[in-house]
Amino acid sequence: MGERMNSAMNHRRGGVLRKMLGKNRDSDSFLVLMLAAMLCSSCATIISGSTAQIQIDGNVDEPVTVVTSMGEYHDLSLPATVKVRRRSLDGQHIQINSESYAFSDIILRKSVNPWAVLDAVPYGIPLVVDLLTNAASEPEQSRFFITPDAPRAQADSLHRADSLRLVKEEEEQRQVRLRARQLPKHYYRHEWRGCLGFGRCQAEHDRDRMLDSYMRRYELETSGECFDIVGDAYLQAGVEYHYRLNRKWDIGVLANWGISREGDYDYYPLSDPVDYVDADELCRFFVVAPSLRYTWYEISGYRCYSRIALGLLRHHLTFSYARYPWVDNNSPDYVSRDKPEPLFIDGTDKIKWRMAYQLTALGVSLGSDNFHLFGELGYGSLGIVRVGLGIAL
């Protein structure tokens, strides 16, 4: 009895599963048919296709050869019909030649295929298909009447004269461009620069670790940064000297100073009474490093380069913390000129030495042979962005 019930239940489950699979197959077939209908409903693609027809007529008493984007048509007697590709239709040329006459090219202009506009009304997929098959455009004019420009012999001589003139003009323009880009043989070897640097730099790692340690220890948060000119980053200034070995390579040395100033900390005590806290950070660093620079593109007044520098960094880290008892301004003990004796004092004043580095991915200088402005993007001891003025002697 139990085996009969189990077999009945399994049969029922199998029937349900077969119905579900049948429904899935029906839904898949329906989706495929729907997609096929959507793709095949592109009227412009079906009716117009990827080519367009051009009718050419003219006052010509001999067969002509017509060259279009679809190929060459030989020995055509006008009027005749030729085909062109709809791809890159705007500005497309149709060339016409014969044994006795010369003709000007027919230049096509593009307009929108009305069938493509109709496809865009119900939904956008047919229009996408039309764009992919280039059926969304059609020639603005499909019928042309041509007349010979000149007899072939005369046209050939005029063509040769025009060709020689154009070749001469192009050569003169090329020489002018070459002279404009040609660099002088003699150039200044010595270059001095002054610059300012902005953004994060190599020295900020030590300063951030120091600040995080004290701010977690005493539950501090910065405030008043809207009026802080320097902010959390270092403000830097530097000078450089470069000696130009040749047009590509420079060697030199740089010196850079940076300062970070942060104050006005808020203190959140864990117990009463509320105390007054005075915390301040002042960090400075100095970098000196040899530099190697490579110029990878240069024309008169414009130069692109990259640079690498390795040297020594001296970092002076200072942080002071003092906690004072809170004194009400209205109390008789309040004296505006003097602070009360601190309850607690802490801080650090230490010097760290590091290997300094700078990688300049892109540097650009603009100006004359003597004076130029420059800007650089990179990372290291000189910051992310640097701008300045250079003088060549």
C-alpha positions in Angstrom: 0.0 0.0 0.0 2.8 2.4 0.9 4.7 1.6 -2.2 1.6 2.3 -4.3 1.1 5.7 -2.6 4.8 6.7 -3.2 4.6 5.8 -6.9 1.4 7.8 -7.3 3.0 10.8 -5.6 6.1 10.5 -7.8 4.0 10.3 -10.9 2.1 13.4 -9.8 5.3 15.3 -9.1 6.7 14.2 -12.5 3.5 15.5 -14.2 3.8 18.9 -12.5 7.5 19.1 -13.5 6.7 18.3 -17.1 4.0 21.0 -17.1 6.5 23.5 -15.7 9.2 22.6 -18.3 6.6 22.8 -21.0 5.6 26.3 -19.8 9.2 27.3 -19.8 9.7 26.1 -23.3 6.7 28.0 -24.4 7.8 31.2 -22.7 11.3 30.8 -24.3 9.8 30.3 -27.7 7.6 33.3 -27.2 10.6 35.5 -26.2 12.6 34.4 -29.2 9.6 35.1 -31.5 9.2 38.5 -29.9 12.8 39.4 -30.3 12.8 38.2 -33.9 9.7 40.3 -34.6 11.3 43.4 -33.0 14.5 43.0 -35.0 12.7 42.3 -38.3 10.3 45.2 -37.9 13.0 47.7 -39.0 11.2 49.1 -42.0 14.2 51.2 -43.2 16.5 48.2 -43.2 14.0 45.9 -45.0 12.8 48.4 -47.6 15.9 50.6 -48.2 18.8 48.2 -47.4 22.4 49.3 -46.9 22.8 50.8 -50.4 21.1 53.7 -52.2 20.4 54.3 -55.9 21.6 57.3 -57.8 20.3 58.2 -61.3 22.7 60.0 -63.6 21.7 61.7 -66.9 23.5 64.2 -69.1 24.3 65.7 -72.4 27.0 63.1 -73.3 27.2 61.4 -76.7 29.5 58.5 -75.7 29.6 55.9 -72.9 31.1 56.9 -69.6 32.7 55.1 -66.6 31.2 55.8 -63.2 33.2 55.1 -60.0 31.2 54.9 -56.7 31.7 53.5 -53.3 30.2 50.2 -54.6 32.7 49.9 -57.4 33.2 50.8 -61.1 30.5 50.9 -63.8 32.0 50.7 -67.3 30.5 51.7 -70.7 27.3 53.2 -69.3 25.1 55.0 -71.7 23.2 57.8 -69.9 20.7 57.9 -68.4 21.9 55.2 -66.0 21.4 54.1 -62.4 24.3 53.3 -60.0 24.5 52.2 -56.4 26.3 53.9 -53.4 26.9 52.8 -49.9 24.8 54.4 -47.2 27.8 54.4 -44.8 29.6 57.7 -44.7 27.1 59.1 -47.2 27.7 62.8 -46.5 30.4 64.1 -48.7 30.8 60.9 -50.8 32.1 61.4 -54.3 31.0 59.9 -57.6 33.6 60.1 -60.3 32.7 60.2 -64.0 35.1 59.7 -66.9 35.0 59.2 -70.6 37.5 59.1 -73.5 36.7 62.6 -74.9 35.5 64.6 -71.9 36.3 65.5 -68.3 33.6 65.9 -65.7 33.4 67.3 -62.2 32.7 64.8 -59.3 29.2 64.5 -58.0 29.2 65.2 -54.2 26.4 63.6 -52.2 24.7 65.1 -49.2 22.9 63.1 -46.5 19.4 63.4 -45.2 17.2 61.2 -42.8 15.3 58.2 -44.2 11.6 58.7 -43.5 11.3 54.9 -42.8 13.8 55.3 -39.9 11.6 58.0 -38.4 8.6 55.7 -38.6 10.7 53.0 -36.9 11.5 55.3 -34.0 7.8 56.0 -33.2 6.7 52.7 -31.4 10.0 51.7 -29.7 13.7 52.2 -30.3 15.1 48.8 -31.3 14.2 49.0 -35.0 15.9 52.4 -35.1 19.0 50.9 -33.5 19.0 48.2 -36.2 18.6 50.9 -38.9 21.6 52.8 -37.5 23.7 49.6 -37.4 22.8 48.8 -41.1 23.2 52.5 -42.1 19.6 52.5 -43.4 18.7 55.5 -41.3 20.2 57.9 -43.9 19.5 58.5 -47.6 20.9 60.8 -50.3 19.5 64.3 -50.1 19.4 64.3 -54.0 19.2 61.1 -56.0 19.0 62.4 -59.6 21.8 64.4 -61.3 22.3 65.9 -64.7 25.9 66.3 -65.8 27.6 68.2 -68.6 31.3 67.9 -69.7 33.6 70.5 -68.1 36.1 70.5 -71.0 37.5 68.2 -73.7 39.8 65.6 -72.4 43.1 67.0 -73.8 42.4 70.5 -72.5 41.3 69.1 -69.2 44.4 67.0 -68.8 46.7 70.0 -69.4 44.7 72.1 -67.0 44.8 69.2 -64.5 48.6 68.9 -64.8 49.1 72.6 -64.3 46.8 72.6 -61.3 48.5 69.5 -59.9 52.0 71.2 -60.2 50.7 74.3 -58.6 49.1 72.4 -55.7 52.3 70.3 -55.2 54.4 73.5 -55.1 52.0 75.2 -52.6 51.9 72.1 -50.4 55.7 71.9 -50.4 56.0 75.6 -49.4 53.5 75.1 -46.6 55.4 72.0 -45.4 58.6 74.0 -45.3 56.9 76.8 -43.3 55.7 74.2 -40.8 59.1 72.6 -40.5 60.8 76.0 -40.0 58.2 76.9 -37.3 58.9 73.6 -35.5 62.6 73.5 -36.0 64.6 74.1 -32.9 67.7 76.3 -33.0 71.1 74.6 -32.9 72.3 76.7 -30.0 70.3 76.7 -26.8 70.7 77.8 -23.2 72.4 75.1 -21.0 71.6 76.5 -17.6 68.1 76.8 -16.1 66.9 78.1 -12.8 63.4 77.6 -11.5 61.2 78.8 -8.6 57.9 76.9 -7.8 55.1 76.2 -5.4 53.7 72.8 -4.7 50.2 71.7 -3.6 48.5 68.5 -2.6 49.6 65.5 -0.6 53.3 64.6 -0.4 55.7 62.0 1.0 56.1 63.8 4.3 52.5 63.5 5.2 52.7 59.9 6.2 54.7 60.6 9.3 52.7 63.6 10.2 49.4 61.7 9.8 50.5 58.9 12.1 51.6 61.3 14.8 48.3 63.2 14.6 46.1 60.1 14.7 48.0 58.9 17.8 47.4 62.1 19.8 43.8 62.7 18.5 42.7 59.2 19.5 44.5 59.4 22.9 42.9 62.7 23.9 39.6 62.4 21.8 40.4 65.5 19.7 38.8 66.7 16.5 39.9 69.5 14.3 37.8 72.6 13.9 37.9 75.9 12.2 39.5 74.5 9.0 37.5 77.0 6.9 40.0 79.7 8.0 43.0 77.5 7.8 45.0 78.5 4.7 47.3 75.5 4.7 44.7 72.9 5.9 45.7 69.2 6.3 48.2 69.3 3.4 51.7 70.8 3.2 52.2 74.1 1.5 55.6 73.9 -0.3 58.1 76.2 -2.1 61.2 75.2 -3.9 64.1 76.1 -6.2 65.8 74.0 -8.9 68.8 74.1 -11.1 69.1 72.1 -14.3 72.0 71.7 -16.7 71.0 70.6 -20.2 73.3 67.9 -21.6 71.5 67.8 -24.9 67.9 68.2 -26.3 66.7 65.2 -24.4 68.5 64.9 -21.1 69.0 67.3 -18.2 70.7 66.8 -14.8 70.2 69.0 -11.8 69.4 69.4 -8.2 66.4 70.7 -6.3 65.7 72.1 -2.8 62.2 72.1 -1.4 60.6 73.4 1.8 57.2 72.5 3.2 55.1 73.4 6.2 51.9 72.0 7.7 50.1 74.0 10.4 47.0 72.8 12.2 45.4 74.1 15.4 42.0 74.8 17.1 41.2 71.4 18.3 38.0 70.5 20.1 38.1 68.4 23.2 35.4 66.1 24.4 36.1 65.2 28.0 34.7 62.0 29.6 34.0 63.6 33.0 33.0 66.9 34.5 34.1 69.6 35.1 34.7 70.6 31.5 38.3 71.6 30.9 39.9 73.9 28.3 42.2 72.3 25.8 44.9 73.9 23.7 46.4 71.6 21.0 48.6 72.6 18.1 50.6 70.9 15.3 53.4 72.5 13.3 55.5 70.2 11.0 58.2 71.3 8.6 60.4 69.5 6.2 63.3 70.2 3.9 64.3 68.1 0.8 67.5 68.2 -1.3 67.7 65.8 -4.2 69.6 65.3 -7.5 67.2 65.2 -10.5 67.2 63.6 -13.9 64.9 64.9 -16.5 63.9 63.5 -20.0 62.3 65.7 -22.7 60.1 63.5 -24.9 58.5 66.2 -27.0 59.7 69.8 -27.8 58.9 72.5 -30.3 59.7 76.2 -30.2 58.2 77.6 -27.0 56.6 74.3 -25.9 58.1 71.3 -24.1 56.9 68.1 -22.4 59.1 66.1 -20.1 59.2 63.6 -17.2 61.5 63.5 -14.2 62.8 61.3 -11.4 64.6 62.6 -8.3 66.2 60.7 -5.3 67.6 62.5 -2.2 67.3 63.2 1.5 64.3 64.5 3.5 64.6 66.1 7.0 61.2 66.1 8.8 60.6 68.1 11.9 57.5 66.9 13.7 56.0 69.1 16.5 52.8 68.6 18.5 51.8 70.3 21.8 48.9 69.5 24.1 47.9 71.4 27.2 44.7 71.1 29.4 43.6 74.0 31.5 40.8 74.4 34.1 37.8 76.1 32.7 37.3 79.7 34.1 34.0 81.5 33.5 34.5 84.8 31.8 32.2 86.5 34.3 33.9 85.1 37.4 36.3 87.3 39.4 39.1 84.7 38.7 39.0 85.3 34.9 42.0 87.3 33.6 41.9 87.8 29.8 45.6 88.5 29.6 46.9 85.4 31.3 46.1 81.7 31.1 45.8 79.7 34.3 48.4 77.1 35.1 47.9 74.0 32.9 46.6 70.8 34.6 48.4 68.5 32.0 51.0 69.0 29.3 52.0 66.5 26.6 53.4 66.5 23.1 56.4 65.7 21.0 59.2 67.4 19.2 61.3 65.1 17.0 63.2 65.0 13.8 63.0 62.1 11.3 65.3 61.5 8.3 63.9 59.8 5.2 65.0 59.0 1.6 63.2 61.6 -0.5 61.8 60.7 -4.0 59.8 62.5 -6.7 58.3 60.9 -9.8 57.0 63.5 -12.3 54.7 61.8 -14.8 54.1 64.9 -16.9 55.7 68.3 -17.0 54.8 71.1 -19.5 56.6 74.4 -20.0 55.4 77.3 -22.2 57.3 80.4 -23.1 60.3 81.9 -24.8 63.9 80.7 -24.8 64.7 82.8 -21.7 61.5 82.8 -19.7 58.8 80.2 -19.3 55.9 79.1 -17.1 55.7 75.4 -16.2 53.3 73.0 -14.5 53.9 69.4 -13.3 51.9 66.4 -12.1 53.5 63.7 -10.1 53.9 62.3 -6.6 56.7 62.3 -3.9 58.3 64.8 -1.7 57.3 67.8 -4.0 53.5 67.2 -3.9 51.1 66.3 -6.6 50.7 69.7 -8.4 53.6 72.1 -9.0 53.6 75.5 -10.8 56.3 78.0 -11.3 58.6 80.2 -13.4 61.8 79.3 -15.1 64.8 81.3 -16.4 67.3 80.0 -18.9 70.8 81.5 -19.2 
